[in-house]
Amino acid sequence: MANLSRNFLNVLKGQLNLKFHPRHNSTSSKLVYAEHGDPVKVIRKETEQIAEPQPDEVLVKMLAAPVNPADINTIQGKYPVRPPLPAVPGNEGVAEVVEVGSSVTTLKKGDRVVPLVQGLGTWRTHTVISKDDLLKIPKRMGLVEAATLTVNPCTAYRMLRDFASLKPGDTVIQNGANSACGQNVIQICRAWGLRSVNIVRDRAGIEELRCFLKELGATHVLTEEELRKTDIFKGSQLERPKLALNCVGGQNALEMLRHLQNGSTMVTYGGMSREPVTVPTSALIFKDLRIKGFWMTEWSKRNADSVDRFEMFEELISMMTNNELQGPAFKMVNFEQYKEALMNTMTIKGMIGKKYILEFK
């Protein structure tokens, strides 16, 4: 009789496990690094058991996650943010809800979401995350636009919104215009009725690049050499810029400063040339120029639950679903071939700032 009771309990436990733990023995894959260094050498692929969501958590399956330069720098140990090791890389991406915890009412299976927290580690097939750290997005939103929503479009949006009182017809000048962020700046300027002067390095195929950026909405596309000689601001073609956006530094940034209106601002958000930003004393005293810096990661931390943040997401998503704002030039890379995405992001060459995006199938 005792044996029968034990057998009955074992069967009952098995039924309960089947009911409440449907992912028993299910595993997911993730990329991990335990030390800083060359991403191709220090990153390895691991498997782990898929966790059960707690009442206020959501289990998601990643659909796509970009490889950003900041991700590479983080793995190398050269970025201000250093997650505890071992760590899973990846700061943004788009996922599909697989299962929700018992107290989650705002999301359901099949919803598409993007993570709102930094350092989540999106280079994995599945993850469990708090419902409060997810933003539901429309399913009609493009996969690339969704996967890259929270970094470059937000950076472009905030720089155009927060550092100058711009109105339709005003001019913005930027360098690194063919970067992912630069492409967003061009399109948002077009949507808001702003004129954009876009500086790029000279290269083979420069006319092709010029056409590409003008199709996005660029008013003018100049090489660094052309910027030194241009007279577009001296005639009636274009008012001098009220805002400059700098991700290059060095002489390139100085050339942009020369063309700004008095009382204008230059915002630095990157340093691709690895040369310092040098500002003439006369520009500060006689032109009253303002030199600012911007880091999207810090802004998001300070404004995690702010109205401004969610109004920004709402406007960007609206622009994307209305085809006013498209994702960057990209290449999808199967998750299994992740090293291709790493190597190409570290040695990116060519006409356009192409984004490599891990695709999870």
VENRADA-V168149 format. One record per backbone hydrogen bond with DSSP energy under -1.0 kcal/mol. NH is the residue of the N-H (numbers start at 1). CO is the residue of the C=O. E is the energy in kcal/mol with one decimal. If there is no record, write none. Layout:
NH/CO/E ; NH/CO/E
This chain:
5/1/-2.4 ; 6/2/-2.5 ; 7/3/-2.5 ; 8/4/-2.5 ; 9/5/-2.5 ; 10/6/-2.5 ; 11/7/-2.4 ; 12/8/-2.6 ; 13/9/-3.0 ; 14/10/-2.2 ; 15/11/-2.2 ; 16/12/-2.7 ; 17/13/-2.9 ; 18/14/-2.1 ; 19/15/-2.0 ; 20/16/-3.3 ; 21/17/-2.2 ; 24/21/-1.8 ; 26/23/-3.0 ; 28/48/-3.2 ; 30/46/-2.5 ; 31/123/-2.2 ; 32/44/-2.7 ; 33/87/-2.2 ; 37/75/-1.5 ; 41/38/-1.3 ; 42/38/-2.5 ; 43/39/-1.8 ; 44/32/-2.6 ; 46/30/-2.9 ; 48/28/-2.1 ; 50/26/-2.2 ; 57/54/-2.4 ; 58/129/-2.5 ; 59/99/-2.9 ; 60/127/-2.7 ; 61/96/-2.9 ; 62/125/-2.2 ; 63/94/-2.9 ; 64/94/-1.6 ; 65/358/-2.1 ; 67/356/-2.8 ; 72/68/-1.8 ; 73/69/-2.5 ; 74/70/-2.1 ; 75/71/-2.2 ; 76/72/-2.1 ; 78/73/-3.0 ; 87/33/-2.2 ; 94/64/-2.5 ; 95/113/-2.7 ; 96/61/-2.7 ; 97/111/-2.9 ; 98/59/-3.1 ; 99/59/-1.6 ; 101/57/-2.6 ; 103/55/-1.8 ; 104/101/-1.6 ; 110/97/-2.6 ; 111/108/-2.1 ; 113/95/-2.5 ; 114/135/-1.9 ; 116/133/-2.7 ; 121/90/-1.9 ; 123/89/-2.1 ; 124/122/-2.0 ; 125/29/-2.8 ; 127/60/-1.8 ; 129/58/-2.4 ; 131/56/-2.3 ; 133/130/-1.7 ; 134/131/-1.2 ; 135/114/-2.5 ; 137/112/-2.3 ; 141/138/-1.3 ; 146/142/-2.5 ; 147/143/-2.5 ; 148/144/-1.6 ; 149/146/-1.3 ; 155/151/-2.5 ; 156/152/-2.6 ; 157/153/-2.5 ; 158/154/-2.7 ; 159/155/-2.1 ; 160/156/-2.0 ; 161/157/-1.7 ; 162/158/-2.9 ; 166/164/-1.4 ; 169/193/-2.8 ; 170/167/-2.5 ; 172/195/-2.7 ; 173/243/-2.5 ; 174/197/-2.4 ; 175/245/-1.8 ; 177/199/-1.9 ; 179/176/-2.0 ; 183/179/-2.4 ; 184/180/-1.4 ; 185/181/-2.4 ; 186/182/-2.2 ; 187/183/-1.7 ; 188/184/-2.6 ; 189/185/-2.5 ; 190/186/-2.0 ; 191/187/-2.3 ; 192/188/-2.1 ; 193/190/-1.1 ; 194/189/-3.0 ; 195/170/-3.1 ; 197/172/-2.8 ; 198/220/-2.4 ; 199/174/-3.0 ; 200/222/-2.3 ; 206/203/-1.0 ; 209/205/-1.9 ; 210/206/-2.6 ; 211/207/-2.3 ; 212/208/-2.2 ; 213/209/-2.5 ; 214/210/-2.2 ; 215/211/-2.2 ; 216/212/-1.2 ; 218/213/-2.3 ; 219/196/-1.0 ; 220/196/-2.1 ; 222/198/-2.8 ; 224/200/-1.0 ; 227/223/-2.1 ; 228/224/-1.1 ; 230/226/-1.4 ; 234/231/-1.2 ; 235/231/-1.3 ; 238/232/-1.1 ; 242/171/-2.3 ; 244/265/-2.3 ; 245/173/-2.3 ; 246/267/-3.4 ; 254/250/-1.6 ; 255/251/-2.4 ; 256/252/-1.6 ; 257/253/-2.1 ; 258/254/-1.4 ; 259/256/-1.4 ; 260/257/-1.3 ; 261/241/-2.6 ; 263/287/-3.3 ; 264/261/-1.5 ; 265/242/-1.4 ; 266/290/-2.8 ; 267/244/-3.0 ; 268/292/-2.7 ; 269/246/-2.6 ; 272/247/-2.6 ; 273/248/-2.0 ; 274/271/-1.5 ; 284/280/-1.1 ; 285/281/-2.3 ; 286/282/-2.1 ; 287/282/-1.1 ; 289/283/-2.2 ; 290/264/-2.5 ; 292/266/-2.9 ; 294/268/-2.1 ; 299/295/-2.0 ; 300/296/-2.6 ; 301/297/-1.7 ; 302/298/-2.2 ; 303/299/-1.8 ; 306/303/-1.5 ; 310/306/-1.4 ; 311/307/-2.5 ; 312/308/-2.0 ; 313/309/-2.1 ; 314/310/-2.1 ; 315/311/-2.3 ; 316/312/-2.7 ; 317/313/-2.8 ; 318/314/-2.0 ; 319/315/-2.3 ; 320/316/-2.3 ; 321/317/-2.7 ; 322/318/-1.4 ; 323/320/-1.2 ; 324/319/-2.9 ; 325/319/-1.4 ; 331/355/-2.3 ; 333/357/-3.1 ; 335/359/-2.2 ; 337/334/-2.2 ; 338/335/-1.2 ; 340/337/-1.6 ; 342/338/-2.0 ; 343/339/-2.7 ; 344/340/-2.2 ; 345/341/-1.8 ; 346/342/-1.9 ; 347/343/-1.5 ; 353/178/-1.9 ; 354/352/-2.1 ; 355/329/-3.2 ; 357/331/-2.4 ; 358/65/-2.9 ; 359/333/-2.7 ; 360/63/-2.1
